[in-house]
Amino acid sequence: MQDKITIKGARQHNLKNISLEIPRNTLSVITGLSGSGKSTLAFNTIYAEGQRRYVESLSAYARQFLGLMNKPDVDSIEGLSPAISIEQKTTSRNPRSTVGTATEIYDYMRLLFARIGIPHCHKCNKRISSQTTEQIANAIIAQGAGKTVQIISPVIRGKKGRYEKLFDEFQQKGYSRIRLNGSIMQLDSKIPKLDKNKRHTIELMVDKFSAVAQNRQRLLEALKAGIRESSDGLVIAAIERKELLFSQKNSCPDCGVSVGQLQPRMFSFNSPYGACPECHGLGVKIEFDVDLVVPDRKKRLSEGAIAPWKSAVMGSYYMQLLKGLANRYGFSLETQFNLLAKEAQNAILYGTDEKIPFKLQSKNGEYTHEGSSRFEGVIPNLERLYRQTQSQARRQEMEKYMRELSCPSCKGNRLIPEVLAVKINRKNIIEATKLSIDSAYGFFSSLKLGKSHETIAKPILREIQSRLDFLLNVGVGYLSLSRITGTLSGGEAQRIRLATQIGSNLTGVLYVLDEPSIGLHQRDNGKLISTLKSLRDLGNTLIVVEHDEETMRNSDFMVDLGPGAGLHGGRIMAIGLPKDIEKSKKSLTGAYLRRELVIPVPKIRRQPTNWLVVKKARENNLKKINVPIPLGLFTCITGVSGSGKSTLVNEILYKALMRHFHNSRKEPGKFERLEGINNLTNVIAIDQSPIGRTPRSNPATYIGAFTPIRELFAGVPDARARGYEPGQFSFNVAKGRCQACEGDGVKKIEMQFLPDVYVTCEECNGKRYEAETLQIRYKGKNISDILEMSVEQALSFFQNIPQIKKKLETMNDVGLGYIHLGQPATTLSGGEAQRIKLASELSKRDTGSTFYILDEPTTGLHFADVSKLLAVLQRLVDRGNTVLVIEHNLDVIKTADYVIDLGPEGGDDGGSVVAYGTPEKIAKDRKSYTGNYLKKAL
């Protein structure tokens, strides 16, 4: 077997016909500037070829389901194994996908609860158990040893009726006595007529004998007869004065709550058998929120306190209805809403049962109508209109007053009450998933079970514990199993997939990873590196695209690409052991590793002018903390993974500011109040979500450079002579785009028994426009040529057009000079998308006093790119804005004006403010993990 992967003549994207050898069964790192070709080499060449060869080995029938795999532009690759890629962009946005379901732990938990879970009644909390007649007989003999026992069958329990025929049936079957509403009667005597409107309890006296072993057969027959006659599978054993109720079904004898045979599907919130019927297992509902309907309670009704009823068309109609209600309840429309009596507020919001007299008059006073009817109420009125309307615009308008709230039926627990009452060690399945992975490991390891339950649970628990163990090893012990995967950061999602792969125990596989260290604190990085090494030691080859110094120094082999990005990249600058890279004079990475190049520490730190204070933050693991954030500064929020950084910034601060400035319907996390908000004018979060979902979205359209480019082309004499407008040069409008491919540049051809094939459109040759449009040229280039230019090329091409130049300059400043103007949004990495958004912000006219929030903006950035990013962030602050960054990168932390460190640990042991102040002050704090690492960086 070959001991290396040999790549010859790789020319995919910007790779410059490179050839190299990567040793197998090693942890190899590919590094270099953003856009230098790292992902192209790792994912688009090595992984793509490994995957393509595997698919080619399948039958024609199987291949039709897998899509066409294009061969990468490479002469040859030898020594490849089956390849698995673990990227950042693969998390599901489905609200039904959780950490538990993604790692299969929840599937094993469902099996565990179905096999050894103990059902309880969700009404009275009594334990429910199903028993065979054998088990019931054993219990009766054990409890009534030698005593007289009477077997009674509860036939009717608290139901209305006369039941005359029932008594005749009992006699025909040979029974002689019944217990009617607590009194024993002979069936052959005169039974009083029953009132059909009253509830009755009728019990059949089956047999009476001594509870001894010799009577066991008689007892079994009596039990079978009693259960057969009972509609609920119940039987009563009266031992002297004590009565015991036994059930053959899983049902509560007192409340009649039935659970039935426990099955794993009942514990799934994705199955109709277990999901809450009201929210269909989502745990949340979107409903009209009173706080959005009446946003300012100090307003009077006459001033439009009820926001949805302020419209010019319907406003006067609703006001006349409110007048009638005001006369009936004795309040004035001139009173502030918050000063109205509770009864009046409820009537306005939720309506009345009684009829209210009202008088309606047309605007010109010509038409009058008097009458009386129930007042519908604002909320029921909105709900009805929302259900009835066919207009999408009307729906969107009404959705401004709706908010995602916890489902009132299941209280956010996703499952039906009968299933939630099944418990192991006093916890139901949802309570167990709400534990952090750390706590869940402790819970499943310390289960105290009986002998038979232990035998059943052993193999299931082994699977659960091994998976939890892998998750702990990749540093995500602070996450809960109920966490929705769509809310995970790219790094967290990737590490969860990594843990799942380790759990599969495969060997001889090629794993290609994309920056697995993202979102990890330096303290947890060691765990991740150990995990990668253990995956290697199983006999696998790992190729990791990475910028983290510690990962580089721990690798077995390194490839450094460069020297620049885009057209200037795609060459091998250095290759070999980490120490060889460090010594290389050609390698930019080497220069940073040997500290020849460093990101400097600022000479002076800015001083705060005002503060924004979050009071009593207590969402998730936050411990009622007060957090002062300086305004007009560059501030970093730091702390170990799971310490509460994202909860504080994204869940509380961002959502609260969005609600204040933009009336957002998203509910912020729990906190008391925000102080100092009047010093800000806006909030903008610059995250790593894609800038568009289709190939037609591209950097030029997103930053607003494409509109002036189209206007420029429309102003060319040739275009004016033909009467072309800017729309002629848009590939989203039918006017000038290629009609064959609708501006996509490619066409999908459906093959009957083979995969769909994407071919370059023959009409336009992938240029997206029709020939007439492409005849219009500016400085010798047509519109398609412009889209093919990199930002850098376009910058020199449009240097005399200030409107376009300004937009492109900001893109170049954030280190994106290498990307193409027309590059499809779907091919951009998260880090690139985030920097395009940054460029878009920088190119806008500035207001100052804007609060910018960035969550780990250094994702995907080389040391040199981090330096560029910091310059951009400092520019935003110099304009009078506040920049708040969640970050683990020490180069960013050391250049901040102010640092807030959360911790001390992750999960339940986090959520406190450990230290705050300048980076120098944090570095001196012995309690701060961040401080310990920051000391070395400073």
ZIWO-V203087 format. One record per backbone hydrogen bond with DSSP energy under -0.5 kcal/mol. NH is the residue of the N-H (numbers start at 1). CO is the residue of the C=O. Records with the same first field share a line. If there is no record, write none. Layout:
NH=CO ; CO
//
This chain:
5=22
6=4 ; 78
7=5 ; 20
8=76
10=18
11=9 ; 73
12=73
15=12
16=570
17=15
18=10
20=7
22=5
24=3
26=23
28=26 ; 542
29=557
30=544
31=29 ; 559
33=561
36=33
41=37
42=38
43=39
44=39
45=40
46=41
47=42
48=43
49=45
50=46
51=47
52=48
53=49
54=50
55=51
56=52
57=53 ; 54
58=55
63=59
64=60
65=62
66=63
67=63
68=756
70=68
74=72
75=8 ; 9
76=8
78=6
84=510
86=512
87=85
91=88
97=94
98=96
99=483
100=481
102=98
103=99
104=101
105=100
106=100
108=104
109=105
110=106
111=107
112=108
113=109
114=110
115=111
116=112
117=113
118=423
119=117
120=421
121=126
125=121
128=119
131=247
136=132
137=133
138=134
139=135
140=136
141=137
142=138
143=139
144=140
146=211
147=144
149=209
150=238
151=207
152=150 ; 236
153=204
154=152
155=153 ; 202
156=202
158=156
159=200
161=195 ; 198
167=163
168=164
169=165
170=166
171=167
172=168
173=169
174=171
175=170
178=185
179=203
180=178 ; 183
181=179 ; 201
183=180
185=178
187=176
189=186
191=189
196=194
198=195
200=159
202=156
203=179
204=153
205=177
206=151 ; 204
207=151
209=149
211=147
212=210
215=212
216=213
219=215
220=216
221=217
222=218
223=219
224=220
225=221
226=222
227=223
228=224
229=225
230=226
231=155
233=230
235=246
236=152
237=244
238=150 ; 236
239=237 ; 242
240=148 ; 238
242=239
244=237
246=235 ; 244
248=233
251=249
252=257
256=252
259=250
260=250
266=263
267=264
268=265
271=268
274=271
275=271
276=414
280=276
281=276
282=279
285=405
287=285 ; 403
289=401
290=288
292=289
293=289
294=290
295=292
297=295
299=296
301=335
302=333
303=300
304=301
305=300
307=293 ; 305
309=306
310=307
315=311
318=314
319=315
320=316
321=317
322=318
323=319
324=320
325=321
326=322
327=323
328=324
329=325
330=326
331=326
335=332
337=299
338=297
339=336
340=336 ; 337
345=341
346=342
347=343
348=344
349=345
350=346
351=347
352=375
356=373
358=371
360=369
362=367
365=362
369=360
371=358
373=356
375=354
376=374
378=348
379=349
380=349
381=377
382=378
383=379
384=380
385=381
386=382
387=383
388=384
389=385
395=391
396=392
397=393
398=394
399=395
400=396 ; 397
401=398
402=399
403=287
405=285 ; 403
407=283
411=407
412=407
413=410
415=413
416=274
419=416
420=416
421=417
422=419
423=118 ; 421
424=427
427=424
432=428
433=429
434=430
435=432
437=479
438=477
440=436
441=437
442=438
443=439
444=440
445=441
446=442
447=444
449=447
454=450
455=451
456=452
457=453
458=454
459=455
460=456
461=457
462=458
463=459
464=460
465=461
466=462
467=463
468=464
469=465
470=466
471=467
472=468
473=469
474=470
475=472
476=471
479=476
481=433 ; 435
482=433
483=480
485=97
487=484
488=485
493=489
494=490
495=491
496=492
497=493
498=494
499=495
500=496
501=497
502=498
503=499
504=500 ; 501
505=501 ; 502
506=501
508=539
510=82
511=509 ; 541
512=84
513=511 ; 543
514=86
515=513 ; 545
518=515
520=517
524=521
525=521
526=522
528=524
529=525
530=526
531=527
532=528
533=529
534=530
535=531
536=532
537=533
538=534
539=536
540=535 ; 536
541=509
542=26
543=511 ; 541
544=28 ; 542
545=513 ; 543
546=30 ; 544
552=548
553=549
554=550
555=551 ; 552
556=27
557=27
558=576
559=29
560=574
561=31 ; 559
562=571
564=568
566=35
568=565
569=566
570=36
571=562
573=560 ; 571
574=560
576=558
580=577
581=577
582=578
583=579
584=580
591=587
592=588
593=589
594=590
595=592
596=591
597=591
600=598
609=631
610=631
612=629
613=611 ; 675
614=612 ; 627
615=613 ; 673
617=625
618=670
619=670
622=619
623=911
624=617 ; 622
625=617
627=614 ; 625
628=626
629=612 ; 627
630=628
631=610
633=630
635=633 ; 883
636=898
637=885
638=636 ; 900
640=902
643=640
648=644
649=645
650=646
651=646
652=647
653=648
654=649
655=650
656=652
657=653
658=654
659=655
660=656
661=657
662=658
663=659
664=658
669=651
672=615
673=615
675=613
679=676
680=677
681=849
682=849
684=851
686=684 ; 853
687=685
697=694
699=823
700=821
702=698
703=699
704=701
705=700
706=700
708=704
709=705
710=706
711=707
712=708
713=709
714=710
715=711
716=713
719=716
720=716
721=717
722=718
723=719 ; 720
724=719
728=725
729=726
730=727
733=730
736=727
737=733
738=768
742=738
743=738
744=741
747=759
749=747 ; 757
750=748
751=749
757=749
759=747 ; 757
761=745
765=761
766=761
767=764
770=736
773=770
774=770
775=771 ; 772
776=773
777=775
778=781
781=778
786=782
787=783
788=784
789=785 ; 786
791=819
792=817
794=790
795=791
796=792
797=793
798=794
799=796
801=798
802=800
804=801
805=801
806=802
807=803
808=804
809=805
810=806
811=807
812=808
813=809
814=810
815=812
816=811
819=816
821=789
822=787
823=820
825=694 ; 697
827=824
828=825
833=829
834=830
835=831
836=832
837=833
838=834
839=835
840=836
841=837
842=838
843=839
844=841
849=880
851=682
852=850 ; 882
853=684
854=884
855=686
856=854 ; 886
859=856
861=858
866=862
867=863
868=864
869=865
870=866
871=867
872=868
873=869
874=870
875=871
876=872
877=873
878=874
879=875
880=877
881=876
882=850
883=633
884=852 ; 882
885=635 ; 883
886=854
887=637 ; 885
892=889
893=889
894=890
895=891 ; 892
896=892 ; 893
897=634
898=634
899=917
900=636
901=899 ; 915
902=638 ; 900
903=912
905=909
907=642
909=906
910=907
911=643
912=903
914=901 ; 912
915=901
917=899
922=918
923=919
924=920
925=921 ; 922
926=924
928=925
929=927
932=928
933=929
934=930
935=931
936=932
937=933
938=934
//
